Amino acid sequence: MPYELSRINARVKSDPAAFVAECEAEYEKKVLRGAELIRGNLQTSPIVLLTGPSGSGKTTTAKKLEEKLKHCGVNAYTVSLDNYFLTLDVEKAPKTKSGEVDYESPKILDMDLLNEHFSMLERGEEIRIPRFVFAQQARSDTKVTPMKLGKDDVAIFEGIHALNPAVTDEHPLATKLYVSARSNIYDGGGLCFKSTWTRLVRRIVRDHLFRGAGAEFTMRLWANMRLGEKTNISPYKELADYKLDSTLPYEVCALRLVAEPLFEHVPGDSERAGELRQILPAMRRFETVDESLIPPESMLREFIGGGVYKY
């Protein structure tokens, strides 16, 4: 749903703590609806497929789904699809137009093993989840995690390719969720801040805080990510049984404190500097929210740190 800048700023100026709490409560309600859907489908399939583009907050959403399902008597276990990456073969790996390895392509996943594991879980059999070691760009078949689902257990498989037809066609009864920041922000009827900008700012802040990267670095990756989304994620979002909008209306106000100086120091001759500098004046139209008001269990903590969840 769209949000109005004037209302956001008015709420921030009048009572920021109450506004933050209200936004967080709305997000929790959305997660609860997803958990209720999963629970209702439990007897049909114990498999949950959760996807969303980069910066959507899907990892935290999966963890929150676990919590809410547990309160309903359902044990949920989240598995990252990254663990099903194939060991990198530079010669055979899918490539981007510039000749680099395309990490946004579904061809980097071992779909055969993934579908085999889904079928085994549905039959009540134990699987051995592999582990992908990113430092080595290789999958370890010795560092595995066994998993066997009980009667009231579900497995949430989370990753950008979870709704790819190579998966959903084989397991059409699985519960399918799509998570993304989907709300634009308007000012007097005109578009002020795009939903894709919200995700980009989330990524830029996270890359800066936890990877020591600047906005320019993230922006170089972003172009291929967006291409991958349009090719491999967005076409399949309509397959989802439930779409969860992870936008927090106050978040630009909170992210601005970290993001603004990062945008200010982007060299004028850098690639895509024009788009980055287009975001900066739009971001400055938002009032600011102090980080101390953001609860430790907030999805936004996935990007700014200081939260209760481990990633």
Phi and psi in degrees as a GROMACS rama.xvg file:
@    title "Ramachandran Plot"
@    xaxis  label "Phi"
@    yaxis  label "Psi"
@TYPE xy
-78.715  153.23  PRO-2
-122.032  157.373  TYR-3
-108.913  127.031  GLU-4
-57.9554  -43.3254  LEU-5
-60.8991  -38.0633  SER-6
-69.8769  -41.0252  ARG-7
-59.9033  -49.8243  ILE-8
-64.6107  -37.0927  ASN-9
-64.7638  -41.5974  ALA-10
-68.6101  -37.9081  ARG-11
-64.9088  -41.0212  VAL-12
-72.0338  -34.0725  LYS-13
-81.6416  -44.8816  SER-14
-160.163  80.6696  ASP-15
-60.746  -38.5427  PRO-16
-61.9516  -44.2591  ALA-17
-66.1087  -37.9394  ALA-18
-65.6828  -44.8574  PHE-19
-59.6977  -46.2595  VAL-20
-61.4577  -40.0507  ALA-21
-64.5164  -44.0685  GLU-22
-63.6141  -42.1971  CYS-23
-65.0806  -38.8841  GLU-24
-64.4437  -37.7092  ALA-25
-65.9697  -40.3067  GLU-26
-63.7369  -41.3459  TYR-27
-61.9768  -37.2548  GLU-28
-63.3298  -39.3018  LYS-29
-64.1052  -42.098  LYS-30
-64.73  -40.1666  VAL-31
-60.9144  -39.9095  LEU-32
-62.6498  -37.4525  ARG-33
-65.0999  -42.0269  GLY-34
-63.3287  -39.855  ALA-35
-64.7994  -36.6593  GLU-36
-65.069  -44.6019  LEU-37
-61.7023  -45.5156  ILE-38
-61.6169  -40.1858  ARG-39
-66.419  -23.9588  GLY-40
-99.8013  3.29818  ASN-41
-57.481  -41.2915  LEU-42
-73.6452  -16.1602  GLN-43
-88.0787  -42.7637  THR-44
-156.202  136.623  SER-45
-89.083  6.74241  PRO-46
-100.188  131.535  ILE-47
-119.062  129.962  VAL-48
-111.198  116.727  LEU-49
-122.476  124.017  LEU-50
-134.942  171.908  THR-51
170.561  156.928  GLY-52
-72.2953  172.558  PRO-53
-58.8622  137.269  SER-54
79.5316  15.6897  GLY-55
-86.1807  -16.58  SER-56
84.8809  21.2645  GLY-57
-68.9009  -29.1871  LYS-58
-66.3204  -45.8144  THR-59
-66.7899  -38.8977  THR-60
-59.3065  -40.8598  THR-61
-62.6073  -41.919  ALA-62
-65.5194  -38.1557  LYS-63
-70.0617  -34.8817  LYS-64
-60.6502  -41.7434  LEU-65
-54.7602  -48.6295  GLU-66
-61.5929  -46.5592  GLU-67
-70.0908  -34.0084  LYS-68
-67.5726  -38.0585  LEU-69
-61.2787  -38.848  LYS-70
-64.3958  -22.1322  HIS-71
-95.4662  6.19712  CYS-72
85.0697  15.435  GLY-73
-112.632  125.675  VAL-74
-86.0985  126.552  ASN-75
-122.016  141.197  ALA-76
-129.381  124.331  TYR-77
-93.535  134.593  THR-78
-124.788  126.279  VAL-79
-79.9426  131.023  SER-80
-66.3822  -14.6113  LEU-81
-57.907  -28.5244  ASP-82
-68.1526  -13.853  ASN-83
-100.007  12.6785  TYR-84
-60.5359  143.231  PHE-85
-77.5502  148.136  LEU-86
-56.4694  131.488  THR-87
-66.7642  124.108  LEU-88
-117.681  103.05  ASP-89
-55.9606  -34.8428  VAL-90
-72.0727  -37.2835  GLU-91
-97.5024  -14.7301  LYS-92
-64.7229  147.946  ALA-93
-62.9303  146.06  PRO-94
-120.05  152.867  LYS-95
-80.6332  175.104  THR-96
-61.353  -27.2244  LYS-97
-85.4993  0.969563  SER-98
91.7368  3.3946  GLY-99
-87.9059  160.221  GLU-100
-61.3425  130.888  VAL-101
-93.4568  96.5924  ASP-102
-77.4003  -4.58254  TYR-103
-92.1915  -3.6197  GLU-104
-84.3182  140.133  SER-105
-67.229  -13.2185  PRO-106
-71.0181  -9.25463  LYS-107
-83.7485  -5.85608  ILE-108
-96.2504  146.299  LEU-109
-85.3581  83.8965  ASP-110
-64.6115  -34.0415  MET-111
-62.9282  -46.9681  ASP-112
-66.9469  -39.5569  LEU-113
-61.1671  -48.2847  LEU-114
-66.9104  -34.6589  ASN-115
-62.7236  -42.6435  GLU-116
-65.7717  -39.4534  HIS-117
-59.6902  -46.1612  PHE-118
-63.7476  -39.1785  SER-119
-64.9456  -42.8002  MET-120
-63.3988  -39.8637  LEU-121
-64.8501  -27.6421  GLU-122
-88.0312  0.347219  ARG-123
82.4443  16.086  GLY-124
-92.8845  160.211  GLU-125
-85.4917  137.737  GLU-126
-113.714  164.012  ILE-127
-121.91  101.203  ARG-128
-72.7772  124.241  ILE-129
-72.21  174.534  PRO-130
-132.171  125.316  ARG-131
-91.9724  123.973  PHE-132
-97.1538  103.676  VAL-133
-64.9418  -33.2342  PHE-134
-62.1217  -29.2361  ALA-135
-103.771  -5.9076  GLN-136
52.5851  40.8468  GLN-137
-143.398  150.468  ALA-138
-92.2838  132.375  ARG-139
-95.8626  125.004  SER-140
-95.7642  3.35553  ASP-141
-102.077  -34.6207  THR-142
-86.8721  78.716  LYS-143
-113.783  160.096  VAL-144
-120.593  115.173  THR-145
-72.2541  146.637  PRO-146
-147.329  133.189  MET-147
-140.967  127.955  LYS-148
-90.7186  135.832  LEU-149
-85.5754  -172.926  GLY-150
-59.028  -42.6721  LYS-151
-109.77  38.777  ASP-152
-113.279  149.24  ASP-153
-133.832  154.511  VAL-154
-115.952  123.613  ALA-155
-99.3644  109.058  ILE-156
-94.8183  114.787  PHE-157
-113.937  127.88  GLU-158
174.421  165.992  GLY-159
-68.7571  -17.4128  ILE-160
-110.196  19.3119  HIS-161
-64.7936  -26.2436  ALA-162
-102.873  13.6835  LEU-163
-62.1956  137.594  ASN-164
-55.1583  -24.9228  PRO-165
-61.7963  -21.9078  ALA-166
-99.8765  -52.5608  VAL-167
-67.4804  -31.8772  THR-168
-65.3661  -32.1132  ASP-169
-80.1046  -25.527  GLU-170
-136.782  67.1745  HIS-171
-67.9067  -18.0232  PRO-172
-87.6389  -7.26101  LEU-173
-62.8337  149.86  ALA-174
-76.7302  128.581  THR-175
-118.764  123.904  LYS-176
-123.233  142.725  LEU-177
-123.586  126.496  TYR-178
-120.469  131.646  VAL-179
-165.631  156.335  SER-180
-76.9647  108.166  ALA-181
-114.436  0.668386  ARG-182
-102.411  127.31  SER-183
-82.5784  160.426  ASN-184
-118.004  129.822  ILE-185
-113.055  157.93  TYR-186
-134.457  106.201  ASP-187
61.7472  32.2517  GLY-188
94.2273  -16.3646  GLY-189
-96.9921  146.295  GLY-190
-66.2501  126.428  LEU-191
-107.8  -43.9331  CYS-192
-145.158  115.83  PHE-193
-71.6761  152.038  LYS-194
-64.6008  -33.4549  SER-195
-67.2921  -31.5954  THR-196
-64.9515  -38.2463  TRP-197
-58.7853  -46.1148  THR-198
-65.4623  -39.5937  ARG-199
-63.2869  -44.386  LEU-200
-63.6539  -40.2816  VAL-201
-55.2023  -48.427  ARG-202
-64.9472  -43.1212  ARG-203
-61.3246  -42.7212  ILE-204
-64.9587  -45.413  VAL-205
-64.6187  -43.42  ARG-206
-63.438  -35.3562  ASP-207
-69.2718  -46.601  HIS-208
-73.4191  -33.1146  LEU-209
-118.902  -8.39577  PHE-210
-126.531  1.05914  ARG-211
64.1011  27.8529  GLY-212
-106.985  148.86  ALA-213
-90.2262  174.386  GLY-214
-60.8678  -35.2162  ALA-215
-62.4204  -40.0189  GLU-216
-62.9512  -49.211  PHE-217
-62.3828  -38.1207  THR-218
-65.3109  -33.6823  MET-219
-63.101  -38.2068  ARG-220
-75.0325  -31.0078  LEU-221
-60.7289  -37.8139  TRP-222
-59.0771  -44.7788  ALA-223
-72.0485  -34.0808  ASN-224
-61.1878  -45.3573  MET-225
-64.2661  -39.1152  ARG-226
-63.2362  -42.6796  LEU-227
-63.4598  -38.3925  GLY-228
-61.7952  -47.7049  GLU-229
-66.1873  -26.3627  LYS-230
-92.3337  -40.6614  THR-231
-117.163  -7.20567  ASN-232
-121.861  -59.1802  ILE-233
-55.8629  -38.53  SER-234
-61.2542  -19.1364  PRO-235
-109.995  2.8768  TYR-236
-66.3366  -23.674  LYS-237
-71.994  -10.1872  GLU-238
-76.1147  -14.4408  LEU-239
-67.9091  142.509  ALA-240
-77.6676  -21.3471  ASP-241
-153.597  130.746  TYR-242
-108.028  124.127  LYS-243
-109.624  119.627  LEU-244
-84.5775  114.22  ASP-245
-89.9708  6.51153  SER-246
-62.3813  130.575  THR-247
-106.159  116.049  LEU-248
-54.3622  -25.8259  PRO-249
-90.0605  -6.17974  TYR-250
-66.4973  -35.5809  GLU-251
-62.0778  -35.4965  VAL-252
-61.7107  -34.7149  CYS-253
-83.2317  -42.1378  ALA-254
-68.919  -26.2671  LEU-255
-55.8482  -37.8921  ARG-256
-60.1861  -33.6295  LEU-257
-92.2543  -40.8742  VAL-258
-73.5776  -35.7347  ALA-259
-55.7274  -49.7171  GLU-260
-64.8418  -27.4507  PRO-261
-67.3932  -40.8669  LEU-262
-69.8723  -33.7467  PHE-263
-65.324  -26.8568  GLU-264
-100.318  15.554  HIS-265
-76.0908  123.383  VAL-266
-58.8233  141.094  PRO-267
-63.738  -24.5674  GLY-268
-97.5631  8.50651  ASP-269
-75.7084  157.152  SER-270
-61.1142  132.003  GLU-271
64.7944  21.5677  ARG-272
-61.2965  -31.8198  ALA-273
-60.171  -43.4029  GLY-274
-69.4525  -40.3779  GLU-275
-60.5154  -42.2159  LEU-276
-76.2515  -16.0861  ARG-277
-73.7039  -33.7072  GLN-278
-71.8758  -36.2239  ILE-279
-56.9026  -52.9513  LEU-280
-64.6692  -31.2427  PRO-281
-66.4439  -40.6773  ALA-282
-65.6594  -33.1357  MET-283
-70.7595  -8.72471  ARG-284
-82.4504  -6.48289  ARG-285
-95.2809  139.401  PHE-286
-63.9835  163.357  GLU-287
-104.312  148.892  THR-288
-119.584  129.146  VAL-289
-69.6218  139.125  ASP-290
-57.7356  -29.9962  GLU-291
-61.152  -19.4697  SER-292
-83.6703  -11.1743  LEU-293
-84.6991  119.9  ILE-294
-64.402  150.414  PRO-295
-64.0682  -20.7147  PRO-296
-93.3985  6.68503  GLU-297
-66.5135  144.191  SER-298
-58.912  -31.4825  MET-299
-62.764  -23.0937  LEU-300
-65.1651  -18.3953  ARG-301
-61.119  -25.817  GLU-302
-107.276  -25.9334  PHE-303
-109.454  -9.17195  ILE-304
81.7327  177.892  GLY-305
79.9033  17.2666  GLY-306
-98.8505  178.114  GLY-307
-87.4685  -15.1639  VAL-308
-93.5662  149.684  TYR-309
-102.728  136.6  LYS-310
